[in-house]
Amino acid sequence: MFFKQTIITTSILLSIDMPITVSAEAWTVSRLVPPPTEGSQELYDAVNATPKPPTVKHLPATTQGWVDMSVESSLGFAAMGNGVAAQWNVKVEKAEIAGVPVYWVTPSEILPENENRLFVHTHGGGFSMGFGDAAPFEALSVSHYGKIRSISIDYSTIPLHPYPTALNEVVAVYKELLKDYDPASLAIGGSSAGGNLSMATIHKLKMDGIATPAAYFGGTPWTDVAKLGDSYFTNEGIDRILPVYEGELSQQAVMYAGGEDMKNPLISPVYGDFRPSPPPNWYQARAIYC
């Protein structure tokens, strides 16, 4: 059966003056969204068979509840990662740099041109999940397919450690790595919250006058933690993993910001100053806001 999903969105017409004055006129748009035809038949069939994502998720009401949920999720990804590492013959070694837990990820084959290069990885998980042995999950793919060593930083997570703890830890590890690596041989990146942290790290390094890595990768980077960017609205109800901002994302954003302005470029790095230029090689997948 041909899958079509009815999407109802509320749009807001904004009139902006200086100082900012906002008047809003809302209307409702209903439309049909078919599966994408640009990809493979397998992708088309998978999307076609996927049920409508839930827009309501029961979330913990206490700090301990968030900790417990995050631990459970991380353990699940750790188990999957262990299986993937074994299947691909990727070696994962736990260590510590600048007092921060890290995971060295070494593939079975390293390209000659990558022998002295390193991918610095910051894991995703909404700043709350993906820690411990789950941290290098994404780095396994980068190392295996890119044939390059990675180091995954197991930074501290919310709700116990709001901004700027995670950012400070990533910066501290990076500074130590500069003792052994030329910044021109380093790339930094991650997905979702990891894409945020790695981009925020570049901003912080520039602020502190420290050499930035040669390349950045962001996989659906969550670089605007407030619901401001247009992709929040264009993707609302369509995204299969996070169909709405309200709920899980909004609570994670509040916990991570810890009362700070969410437009702080070290919290929402899309608002940062990218001059004189970002790293020479800048890669991001899908919209940069979420």
N, C-alpha and C positions, 0 to 999 in steps of 0.2 A: 504494500500500500504506500502510495506516495505521501511522504510526511510533509505536512505543512503546520506551522505553528502560528497561532494568532497572537500577536504582540500588541498590547495596549500601553501606550506611553503618554505621559503628561509632559507637555512642553511649556516652557515659560519664555515669553517675549520680554526682553529686558531693554529698558531705556536708561542709559548711563550718562551722567553728567559729572562735572568736577566741582565740588567734592562729590563722591559717588552717591547718587540718589537712584534707587531702584524702584521701578514700578513694574508690576508683573501682571500679565494677562495669560491665563492658562487655557489650553485646549487639549482634547484627547484625540490621539491618533491610533487607529486600529489597522493592522496590516498583516499580510501573510509572508512568512519568511521560509523559503524552501531550503533544502540542504545545498551546500556549495557544490558547484559543478566544475570548479577549477582544479580540484585535486583528483586523486585516484578514485576508481570505482569502490575500492575498499573503504575509503574515507566517506564517500557518499552513502554507502550502505550502512556504515556504523552510525552516522548522524541520523539517517532516516529511521533507524531502529531504536534510537535513544529516546526514552520518555521525557516528558517535560520536567525540568529540574525543580526541586522544591524551593520555594521562596521564603519559607519559614523554617528556622532551625532552632531547636531547643538548646539554649546556651546555659552554662553554669551561672549561678547567682552569687557565688562566693569566689574569693581568690583561690582557695584550695580546690574548688571545683574546676577552675581554669587550669590549674597546675595538673590535676589528675587527667583532664581531657588531653592536655598537651603531651603528657607522658605516654598515654595510651596511643595517640597518633604517632608519636616519634618512634615508639617501639615497633609499630607496624611497618613504617618505612625502613627502619633499621633491618628488620628481617628480610624485606624485599631486597635491600641493598646488599646484604650478605650473599644472597643467592645470585644476584647479578655479578658481583665481584668474582665469585667462584666460577660462574659460567664463562666469563670473559678472561679469567686468569689475571685479574687486576689485583695488585698488592695494596692493601690499606694498612697503614701504620699510624697508631696514635702517638702523639707527642705533646709537648707544651712549649710555647714561645711567648715570652713576655708575660708569663703567668696565665696565658690563655690556652685552653685545649685546642689542638689542631689535628687534622688527619692528612698525612701524606698519601697521595694516590699515585701509584706507578703502574702504567700499562705494561703489557707483555712486550710491546714494541714501541720504541720512541724514534721518530724521524730524526735523521742526522741534524737537520736545521733546527730541531727543537731541543737538542741535547742540553743547551744552557738556558732554555726558556722555562717559564713557570706560569701556570694559570692560578691566580689567587681567587678562591671561590668563597662566596658568602651565600649560605643556604636560604631558601624561602621558608614560608610557613607562618606568614602573618605576624612575624616578630615573636610568636609564642610557641610554635611547633617546629619540628624538623631538627631538633638538637640531639646531642649525644652521637651514638653510632649511626643515626639517620643523616647527620650533617653532610657526609660526602656523597649522598645518593646521586645528586645531579653531576657532581664532579666525576663520577664513574664514567658517564657517557662522554663527557668532554675529553677525558684522558684516553678512553678506549678508541673513540672515533677520530680524535684529533692527534692521537699518538704523541701526547705531551704530558709531562708531570703536572699534577695539581696539588694544591694545598687547600683544604677546606677548613675554615675557621669556625669553631664551635662556640660562637659568641653567647653571652648571657641573654636570656629571653624574658619577656613579660609573662605574667603580671608582676613578677618579683623585681625585675630590672628594667625600668623604663629608660627612655632617652636621657642622657647620652651614653649609657653604659656600653651598649653593643657597638656603637660607632667608635668610641674610645678604644675598645678592644681590637677592632679591625685595624684601626690606624696604628696601634702599638705593634701588632704583628707585622704589618707592612713595613714599618720603620726598621724592625729587626731584620726583615728579609733583605732590605737594601744593603746590609752589611755583606751579603753574599751574592746578590744579584744586581746587575745593571738595570735601572728602571726601563730601559729600552727593550729588555728581554722579558718584561712582566706584562701580563694582561690581568684584568680584574673583572669580576662579574658574578651574576647569579640571576635567579628568577624571582619574581614577585617581591617580597620583602628583601630578598637578597639583592635584587636589582636596585632597590632603593639604597641599601647600605653601601653597596659598591660605588654608586654614583655619589652619594653623600661623602664617602671617603675621598673621592677625587676633589670635591669642593673643599673639604677640610685640609687636605694636603696643599692645595693651592693657597688657602688662607694662611697656612703655616710656613709657606715658602719651601715645601718639600717636593722633590721631583715626582711627577705623576707617572703611572704606568703607560705603556705604549698603546694599549688597547683596552676598550671597555666592551663588555657584553651584557645586555639586559634582556632577559626573557620575560615578556609581559611584566616589565618592572613597575612596581607599585610606588611611583615617584611623586604622587599627589595623594596624601593620606586623607585629606578632606574631600568631600564630594563636591569638587569644583570643576574638574576637567570635563570636557564635552564627551569623552568616551564613557564616562559613568552613565550618561543618559542614552547615548546611542547603543550601548551594549546592554542596557538594563532589560532583564527578562530574556536575553538571548544567550549570554554567557552560560556555558554548561556547568562550570565549577562554582562560580560566584555570581549568581543571577542578579542579586541586589546588594547594595552597599549597606542598607540598614540591617542591623543584627550583628553577625559575626565580624564583618569588616569594620563597621563603625565602632564597635566596642574595642577591637584590637587597636584601632587608630587612637582612641581616647587613652587607652592604657599605655600605649607606646609614647605618645606625646607627653604624658605626665603633667598636664597643665600648661605646657608651653604652646606657643602659637604654631598651629599646624602648617602655616606658610613659611615657617623658618626653613631656609633652604637645606639645613642639615637634617630636617625631619621630612620635608617634602622637597627633594632636591631638584625637581623640575623648575622650581622658582629661583634656583641659584644662578650665579653669574658664570656663564660658560666662556667668557672671553679670557685670554685672547683666542683660545680655541680649545675644544675638547681634545682628548687623545687622538693621534693621527688616524687610528682605526677605531671606529665607533659603530657598534652593532646593537640593534635592538629588534625584538620580535613583537609584532602587534603594537597596539596603541601604547604610548608612553605613560599615560596617566594611571592606568590600573593594570 
